[in-house]
Amino acid sequence: MPRAAYKRILLKLSGEALMGDRQYGIDPTMLELVASQIKGVLNMGVQTAVVVGGGNILRGAEASQHGMERATADYAGMLATIINALALQHALEEAGLTVRTQSAIAVQAVAEPYIRRRAIRHLEKGRVVLFAAGTGNPYMTTDTAAALRAIEIGAEVLLMGKNGVDGVYEADPRQVPQARRFETLDYIEAINRRLEVMDSTALSLCMENALPIIVFDLSAPDSVVRAVRGEKIGTLVGSQQSVRATV
């Protein structure tokens, strides 16, 4: 078994990544793919936490643009992430893994409350920890939740699994086919150029805490496992020193 480059990771799954080829909802085939990749990471002895988005069901910012009060829309979006987390929990358990779901808002019938020390203890025992409901606050994205949780639990890297996007580009490759993909990228450049890595709050959190980010296509074969091995995949976002070290 190849050695892992990290001891503890946080994987951010966008809700859209769980759609697979569908236009809405959850693709069971994609869930199985994600579960098998996470199992491969666990088999390397890597402690694994996951933050799930909810954009495949409801996105608060978009709902607010259609007339829903923003805070209410964001809370509805948090509930969508809980649905995704429960679906992923089932897929992981079917793959033979032990899972704990923690929610930032109280849903005690289906998930534990988020408690940092308990989450770390679960990780130390080899359990997969799913963080649902974002940060529990409106106006905050699940990207921000992923950055925050990764820093809180002491993750060594934040893996951003995207749906059909294999890294960070200088422009939207679906609109500009000749757009260049970055292999490495400095935090400051990503912020200044407003590149679509994650929202600026999340990116600033990662920069302030020197947390590297790897953006990659979740559907690519063994993408999560390859990222954890330290292979060059997608786009690495980090400090100028860490980016130079990988070149």
N, C-alpha and C positions, 0 to 999 in steps of 0.2 A: 504494500500500500504506500503510494507516494506521500511524503511528509507535507503537512499543512504549513503555510506561511504565517498563520494566525492561530491563537489559542481561543479567542472569543470574538465572535462577529455579530453584527446585526444586519439582517436582510430586510430591505424595504421592498414590499411588493405593491405596485400600483393596483388599484381595482381593475383598471383596464387590462393588466397583464393576466388576470384571472378569467377574462372573457374568452381568451383564445381567439378563434375566428368568428365568434358570435358578435352580434351587435349590442347585446345587453345580457346581464346576469353572469352566471358562473358556468364555465366549461368543465365538466368532470374530468375530461382528458387532461386539461391543463393542471387541474388540482393534483392528479396522479403524477404528472411530470414534476411538479414542484415538490411533492412529497418524496419522490424517489431521489431528487437532487439533495434535499435536506438530509435524507437518510444517509446518502453518501458522505456528506460533510460530517455528520455525527459519527460515522464509522471511522473517520480520521481522528477522532478524539477532540473535535472542535466544539466548544460550547456555542450554541446557536439560539439567538432570539430573532423574532420576526415582528415587523410592524406592517399591518395591512391597510391599504387605502379602501375607499368605498365608491370610487368614480364609476364603476360598472353598474351601480344601483342608483346612487344619487350623489350629486356633488353640490355642496352647500352654496358655493359662490354662484353656480349656474342657476340654482333654484331661486336665489335671491334676485337675480336679474329678471326673473319671470313673475316677480311680485311677492314672493314669500319673504317675510321679515328675516333679516340676515342671521340673527342669533338662532332663531327657530330652524332655519334651513341648515345651519351648521350642526345643530344637535341631531337633526334627522340624518345628516351625513355620518355622524358618529355612530348612529344605530346601524347604518349600512356597513360600516367597518366591522361591527360585531357580528353581523350575519356572515361576512366573509371569513372572519376569524373562526367561527364555529364550523363552517364548511371545511376550512383548511385543517382544523383540529381533527375532524373526522377522518380526512384523507391521511393525515400523519399517523393516527392511531391504527388505521387499516394497514399501514405500512409497518406496523410493529413498534412504533415509537411512543414514548411517554410524553404527554403534552400537558401544559398548564396555560390556560388563557387568563390574562389579567386585563381588566377594563378600567379606563380612567373615569368612567361614570358608573354609578352603582347599578348592577344587574346581577345581584347575588344568586339568582336562580340558575344562571348559566356560566358565570365567570367569577373569578376571584377579583377583589379590588387590587388596583396597582399598588404594590408595596415594594420599594426598591430592594431592601435587604432580602425579602422573600424571593423576589425574582432572581437575585444573584445566587441564592441557595439552591433554587431549582436548577439553574445552569450548572452549578458545581456538581449536582447529582446526575447530570447527563440528560436532563429533561429539556425539551424544546419549549421555549416560552413565547407565547403570542401576545403582543401588546395591541389591544383594541381601543377604539373610541378616541384616537388621537391623543391630545394632551388633556382632554376633558373640558377644553375652553373653546368658545366660538372665536372666529376670526383667525384661528391657528390651523395650518394645514397638517396633513399627516407627514409631509416632508419634515416639518419642524418637529413633530412628535418623534420621528425616526432619529433625527439628529440629537434631540434631547435625551431620549432613552439610551441611545448608544453611548453618549457621554456619561450618563448616570450609572450604567452598569459596567463601565470600563471596557467597552468593545474596542478592538484594535483597528477595525475598519468598518465602514458603512457601505454595504453593497446595495446598489439601486437597480433592481430588476425591472426592465421596461418591456413594453409590448411591441415587438417588431422594430425597435430602435437600438442599434448596436453601439451606441456611444453618444458623445456630445459633438454636434456639428456647428459650423459657423453660421449656418442658416438651416431652415427646415428642409431636409433632403427630399421630402415629398413634393415640395413646391420648387426647390432649386436643386435639380438632380446633380449638378456639378459641385455642390457644397462640400467642403473639406471636413473630414472627421478628425478630431484631435485624438492623438494617442495619450498625451499628457497635457495637463492644463493647471495653471496656478489659480488659487482661490481668487486673488485680486483681479486677474484677467477675466475670470468667469463673471464676477460681480460687475466690473466696469463695462463689459461687452453685453451684459444682460443675456447671457447664454442660458438656455433652458436646461440647466443641471437640476436645480430645485429652486424653491423660492428663496429670496434674499435673506430672510430671517434664518432659515435653516443653514444656508451656506455660510453666513456670518458666524453662527454657532460652531460649525465645523472648523472654520478658520481660527477662531479664538481658542479652540481646544486642540488644534493640530490633529484633527480626525480625518484621515484620508477617505476619499469616496471613490468607488469604482462604479461607473455607469455602463451597463451592458444589456444585451438582448436576452431576456429570460428564456425565450423559446429555443435559443441555440443549444445544440447538444452539449450536455454536461457543463453548461455555462457557470453555474454556481460553484460546482466542484473545481473547475479550472481556475476561477477567481480565487478561491480559498487556497489553492496550491501555489498561488503567486504567479501564474502564467499571465502573459500579456493578453488581456481581453478588454474590449470596450475602451473606455477613457478613464484614466486615473486623474483625479483632481486632488491636489495637495499643495503644500508649501513649495516655494521655488527650490529649496534644498532637497526635499524628498522627490520632487519631480525630476530634478537633474540626476539624482542617484539611480533612477530607474532607466535612464536613457543609455 
